Amino acid sequence: MRKELGITILLLALCVVTTALNPKFLSPTNLVNTANLIGLYGVFSLGAGLVIISGGVDLSVGSLCALTGVLLTLGVSEWHWSWPVAVGGGLLLAALLGAAHGWLVTRARLPPFIVTLCGLLIYRGAARYLAGDRTTGFSGAGEIEELRRIAAGRLFRLTVPSESGAVREWFPGLPAPFVILLILTVGLWFVLHRSVYGRYLFAVGRNEQAARFSGVNTRLVIASAYVIAGALTGLAGILIAFYTNSVVPSNHGNFYELYGIAAAVLGGCSLRGGEGSVPGIVIGTALLLVLQNLVNLLGIDSSLNFAVMGAVVLAGGLLDQWIQRRKLRRASARSPE
């Protein structure tokens, strides 16, 4: 709880600083755009955070987003699938690929870094092959406006009539991806922090061998984390495809895995595993995107976004190391000589 409180205070302080430097930060348009991005990035960051808590890492996030985006756009525009089939197929494929990651990590005993790095390369190549290395979009997709409204519209928008008779927007509404993120956050909070499965996941991340000797099916728990992460990444890939309205398979989703890892680390997830929280990951995502927004509003070269992200991951790693050392010192001080 201390970590979440500290991150929240840091986020509020950053918002105050950003507003002081550029008041446009609080404009309705900027707030809606920022909330939309938090929703999009937060969905796959939750999956990346779950894998990190289990003691692993997922480097295939960006390529899997590209693959699901290509399948969605090709499915509805060229293969003439109905949108439920295209969406369901993308989510199912992403979950199955997550299950493959889990099987390779738990059964073949391959390091998560190697497994998901191979996934990064394979899924990117598959996306480029399926699309013929060309940009895909929704032209000729038929009736997908309902899906577009769900995936990229705004919810809870309020309007009031003005004196002139025109309709005035009173509340711009919440972007659909942000609402989806809130729903997922509540659901995963119960799963991770109020269920036996959540306790098992933390136990496996802290010490897999001790958890196995305690009767936990560690293989199933770890594999399930990759399945959930794959499904969340597939959902994010579908939402992002509607946000960009087209998919360039060669670079769509580039560095998304780093955004997910950075958001999880900022949110208090330890790269050693066994630590983290769902609210922390969401707050970390918001903090990361507010930092990015600050860079844009100040007119700084956008290429520095990646430098900021790298510095954030480094700072998070150093902070985690410092916290672990403090814990060890306290434990040694309490233990009898």
For each residue, the residues with C-beta under 8 A, 3 or more apart:
1: 4 5
2: 5 6
3: 6 7 267 268 277 280
4: 1 7 8 267 268 277 279 280 283
5: 1 2 8 9
6: 2 3 9 10
7: 3 4 10 11 266 267 268 280 283 284 287
8: 4 5 11 12 283
9: 5 6 12 13
10: 6 7 13 14 287
11: 7 8 14 15 283 286 287 290
12: 8 9 15 16
13: 9 10 16 17
14: 10 11 17 18 287 290 291 294
15: 11 12 18 19 25 290
16: 12 13 19 20
17: 13 14 20 21 294
18: 14 15 21 22 25 290 293 294 297
19: 15 16 22 23 25 26
20: 16 17
21: 17 18 294 297 298
22: 18 19 25 297 298
23: 19 26 27
24: 27 30 297
25: 15 18 19 22 30 31 293 294 297
26: 19 23 30 31
27: 23 24 30 31
28: 31 32 172
29: 32 33 172
30: 24 25 26 27 33 34 293 297
31: 25 26 27 28 34 35 172
32: 28 29 35 36 154 172 173 175
33: 29 30 36 37
34: 30 31 37 38 289 290 293
35: 31 32 38 39 174 175 178
36: 32 33 39 40 175 177 178 243
37: 33 34 40 41 289
38: 34 35 41 42 178 181 282 285 286 289
39: 35 36 42 43 175 176 177 178 179 180 181 239
40: 36 37 43 177 236 239 240 243
41: 37 38 44 45 236 256 259 260 263 285 288 289
42: 38 39 45 46 181 185 263 281 282 285 286
43: 39 40 46 47 177 180 181 184 232 233 235 236 239
44: 41 47 48 61 65 232 233 236 237 256 259 260
45: 41 42 48 49 259 260 263 264 281 282 284 285
46: 42 43 49 50 181 184 185 188 232 278 281 282
47: 43 44 50 51 58 61 228 229 230 231 232 233 236 260
48: 44 45 51 52 58 61 229 257 260 261 263 264
49: 45 46 52 53 260 263 264 267 269 276 278 281
50: 46 47 53 54 188 192 201 225 228 229
51: 47 48 54 56 57 58 112 225 226 229
52: 48 49 55 56 57 261 264 265 269 270 271 273 276
53: 49 50 192 201 202 205 225 269 273 274 275 276
54: 50 51 201 204 205 221 222 225 226 273
55: 52 112 204 205 208 222 272 273 274
56: 51 52 105 112 116 222 225 226 273
57: 51 52 112 113 116 261 271
58: 47 48 51 61 101 112 116 226 229 233 257 260
59: 113 116 117 119 120 257
60: 63 64 97 101 116 117 119 120 123 233 257
61: 44 47 48 58 64 65 233 253 256 257 260
62: 65 66 120 124 252 253 254 255 256 257
63: 60 66 67 119 120 121 122 123 124 127 253
64: 60 61 67 68 94 97 119 123 230 233 234 237 253
65: 44 61 62 68 69 233 236 237 240 252 253 256
66: 62 63 69 70 123 124 127 237 247 249 252 253
67: 63 64 70 71 93 94 123 124 126 127 130 237
68: 64 65 71 72 90 91 93 94 233 234 237 238 241
69: 65 66 72 73 127 136 237 238 240 241 244 247 252 253
70: 66 67 73 74 127 130 131 136 247 249 252
71: 67 68 74 75 86 89 90 93 130
72: 68 69 75 76 86 87 90 237 238 241
73: 69 70 76 77 136 137 138 141 241 246 247
74: 70 71 77 78 79 130 131 136
75: 71 72 78 79 81 85 86 89 90
76: 72 73 79 80 81 82 83 86 138 141 142 144
77: 73 74 136 137 138 139 140 141
78: 74 75 136 140
79: 74 75 76
80: 76 142
81: 75 76 85 86 89
82: 76 85 86
83: 76 86 87 144 146 147
84: 87 88
85: 75 81 82 88 89
86: 71 72 75 76 81 82 83 89 90
87: 72 83 84 90 91 147 238
88: 84 85 91 92
89: 71 75 81 85 86 92 93
90: 68 71 72 75 86 87 93 94 234 237 238
91: 68 87 88 94 95 231 234 235 238
92: 88 89 95 96
93: 67 68 71 89 90 96 97 234
94: 64 67 68 90 91 97 98 230 231 233 234 235 237
95: 91 92 98 99 227 230 231 234
96: 92 93 99 100 230
97: 60 64 93 94 100 101 119 123 230
98: 94 95 101 102 226 227 228 229 230 231 233
99: 95 96 102 103 223 226 227 230
100: 96 97 103 104
101: 58 60 97 98 104 105 112 115 116 119 226 230
102: 98 99 105 106 222 223 224 225 226 227
103: 99 100 106 107 108 223
104: 100 101 107 108 110 115
105: 56 101 102 108 109 110 111 112 115 222 223 226
106: 102 103 109 218 219 222 223
107: 103 104 219
108: 103 104 105
109: 105 106
110: 104 105 114 115
111: 105 114 115
112: 51 55 56 57 58 101 105 115 116
113: 57 59 116 117
114: 110 111 117 118
115: 101 104 105 110 111 112 118 119
116: 56 57 58 59 60 101 112 113 119 120 257
117: 59 60 113 114 120 121
118: 114 115 121 122
119: 59 60 63 64 97 101 115 116 122 123
120: 59 60 62 63 116 117 123 124 257
121: 63 117 118 124 125
122: 63 118 119 125 126
123: 60 63 64 66 67 97 119 120 126 127
124: 62 63 66 67 120 121 127 128 249 250
125: 121 122 128 129
126: 67 122 123 129 130
127: 63 66 67 69 70 123 124 130 131 247 249 252
128: 124 125 131 133 249 250
129: 125 126 132 133
130: 67 70 71 74 126 127 249
131: 70 74 127 128 134 135 136 247 249
132: 129
133: 128 129 249 250
134: 131 249
135: 131 246 247 248 249
136: 69 70 73 74 77 78 131 246 247 249
137: 73 77 245 246 247
138: 73 76 77 141 144 245 246
139: 77
140: 77 78
141: 73 76 77 138 144
142: 76 80
143: 146
144: 76 83 138 141 147 148
145: 148 149
146: 83 143 149 150
147: 83 87 144 150 151 242
148: 144 145 151 152 153 242
149: 145 146 152 153 176
150: 146 147 153 176
151: 147 148 176 177 238 239 242
152: 148 149 175 176 177 239 242 243
153: 148 149 150 175 176
154: 32 157 172 173 174 175 176
155: 173 174 175 176 179
156: 171 173 174
157: 154 169 171 172 173
158: 169 170 171 173
159: 167 168 169 170
160: 167 168 170
161: 165 166 167 168
162: 165 166 167 168
163:
164:
165: 161 162
166: 161 162
167: 159 160 161 162
168: 159 160 161 162
169: 157 158 159 172
170: 158 159 160
171: 156 157 158
172: 28 29 31 32 154 157 169
173: 32 154 155 156 157 158
174: 35 154 155 156 178 179
175: 32 35 36 39 152 153 154 155 178 179
176: 39 149 150 151 152 153 154 155 179 180 239
177: 36 39 40 43 151 152 180 181 239 243
178: 35 36 38 39 174 175 181 182
179: 39 155 174 175 176 182 183
180: 39 43 176 177 183 184 235 239
181: 38 39 42 43 46 177 178 184 185 282
182: 178 179 185 186
183: 179 180 186 187
184: 43 46 180 181 187 188 232
185: 42 46 181 182 188 189 278 279 282
186: 182 183 189 190
187: 183 184 190 191
188: 46 50 184 185 191 192 278
189: 185 186 192 193 194 278 279
190: 186 187 193 194 195
191: 187 188 194 195 197 198
192: 50 53 188 189 195 197 198 201 277 278
193: 189 190 198 277 278
194: 189 190 191 198
195: 190 191 192 198 199
196: 199 200
197: 191 192 200 201 221 224
198: 191 192 193 194 195 201 202
199: 195 196 202 203
200: 196 197 203 204 211 216 221
201: 50 53 54 192 197 198 204 205 221 225
202: 53 198 199 205 206 274 275
203: 199 200 206 207 210 211 214 216 274
204: 54 55 200 201 207 208 211 216 218 221 222 273 274
205: 53 54 55 201 202 208 272 273 274 275
206: 202 203 210 211 273 274 275
207: 203 204 210 211 274
208: 55 204 205 211 212 218 222
209: 212 213
210: 203 206 207 213 214
211: 200 203 204 206 207 208 214 216 218 221
212: 208 209 216 218
213: 209 210
214: 203 210 211
215:
216: 200 203 204 211 212 221
217: 220 221
218: 106 204 208 211 212 221 222
219: 106 107 222 223
220: 217 223 224
221: 54 197 200 201 204 211 216 217 218 224 225
222: 54 55 56 102 105 106 204 208 218 219 225 226
223: 99 102 103 105 106 219 220 226 227
224: 102 197 220 221 227 228
225: 50 51 53 54 56 102 201 221 222 228 229
226: 51 54 56 58 98 99 101 102 105 222 223 229 230
227: 95 98 99 102 223 224 230 231
228: 47 50 98 224 225 231 232
229: 47 48 50 51 58 98 225 226 232 233
230: 47 64 94 95 96 97 98 99 101 226 227 233 234
231: 47 91 94 95 98 227 228 234 235
232: 43 44 46 47 184 228 229 235 236
233: 43 44 47 58 60 61 64 65 68 94 98 229 230 236 237
234: 64 68 90 91 93 94 95 230 231 237 238
235: 43 91 94 180 231 232 238 239
236: 40 41 43 44 47 65 232 233 239 240 256
237: 44 64 65 66 67 68 69 72 90 94 233 234 240 241 253
238: 68 69 72 87 90 91 151 234 235 241 242
239: 39 40 43 151 152 176 177 180 235 236 242 243
240: 40 65 69 236 237 243 244 252 253
241: 68 69 72 73 237 238 244 245 246 247
242: 147 148 151 152 238 239 245
243: 36 40 152 177 239 240
244: 69 240 241 247 252
245: 137 138 241 242
246: 73 135 136 137 138 241
247: 66 69 70 73 127 131 135 136 137 241 244 252
248: 135 251 252
249: 66 70 124 127 128 130 131 133 134 135 136 252
250: 124 128 133
251: 248 254
252: 62 65 66 69 70 127 240 244 247 248 249
253: 61 62 63 64 65 66 69 237 240 256
254: 62 251
255: 62 258 259 306 309
256: 41 44 61 62 65 236 253 259 260
257: 48 58 59 60 61 62 116 120 260 261
258: 255 261 262 306 309 310 313
259: 41 44 45 255 256 262 263 285 288 309
260: 41 44 45 47 48 49 58 61 256 257 263 264
261: 48 52 57 257 258 264 265 313
262: 258 259 265 266 284 288 309 312 313 316
263: 41 42 45 48 49 259 260 266 267 281 284 285 287 288
264: 45 48 49 52 260 261 267 269 276 281 284
265: 52 261 262 269 271 284 312 313 316 317 320
266: 7 262 263 283 284 285 287 288 312 316
267: 3 4 7 49 263 264 276 277 279 280 281 282 283 284 285
268: 3 4 7 275 276 277 280 284
269: 49 52 53 264 265 275 276 280 281
270: 52 273 274 275 276 320 324
271: 52 57 265 316 317 320
272: 55 205 275 320 324
273: 52 53 54 55 56 204 205 206 270
274: 53 55 202 203 204 205 206 207 270
275: 53 202 205 206 268 269 270 272
276: 49 52 53 264 267 268 269 270 280 281
277: 3 4 192 193 267 268 280 281
278: 46 49 185 188 189 192 193 281 282
279: 4 185 189 267 282 283
280: 3 4 7 267 268 269 276 277 283 284
281: 42 45 46 49 263 264 267 269 276 277 278 284 285
282: 38 42 45 46 181 185 267 278 279 285 286
283: 4 7 8 11 266 267 279 280 286 287
284: 7 45 262 263 264 265 266 267 268 280 281 287 288
285: 38 41 42 45 259 263 266 267 281 282 288 289
286: 11 38 42 282 283 289 290
287: 7 10 11 14 263 266 283 284 290 291
288: 41 259 262 263 266 284 285 291 292 309 312
289: 34 37 38 41 285 286 292 293
290: 11 14 15 18 34 286 287 293 294
291: 14 287 288 294 295 308 312
292: 288 289 295 296 305 308
293: 18 25 30 34 289 290 296 297
294: 14 17 18 21 25 290 291 297 298
295: 291 292 298 300 302 304 305 308
296: 292 293 299 300 302
297: 18 21 22 24 25 30 293 294
298: 21 22 294 295
299: 296
300: 295 296 304
301: 304
302: 295 296 305
303: 306 307
304: 295 300 301 307 308
305: 292 295 302 308 309
306: 255 258 303 309 310
307: 303 304 310 311
308: 291 292 295 304 305 311 312
309: 255 258 259 262 288 305 306 312 313
310: 258 306 307 313 314
311: 307 308 314 315
312: 262 265 266 288 291 308 309 315 316
313: 258 261 262 265 309 310 316 317
314: 310 311 317 318
315: 311 312 318 319
316: 262 265 266 271 312 313 319 320
317: 265 271 313 314 320 321
318: 314 315 321 322
319: 315 316 322 323
320: 265 270 271 272 316 317 323 324
321: 317 318 324 325
322: 318 319 325 326
323: 319 320 326 327
324: 270 272 320 321 327 328
325: 321 322 328 329
326: 322 323 329 330
327: 323 324 330 331
328: 324 325 331 332
329: 325 326 332 333
330: 326 327 333 334
331: 327 328 334 335
332: 328 329 335
333: 329 330
334: 330 331
335: 331 332
336:
337:
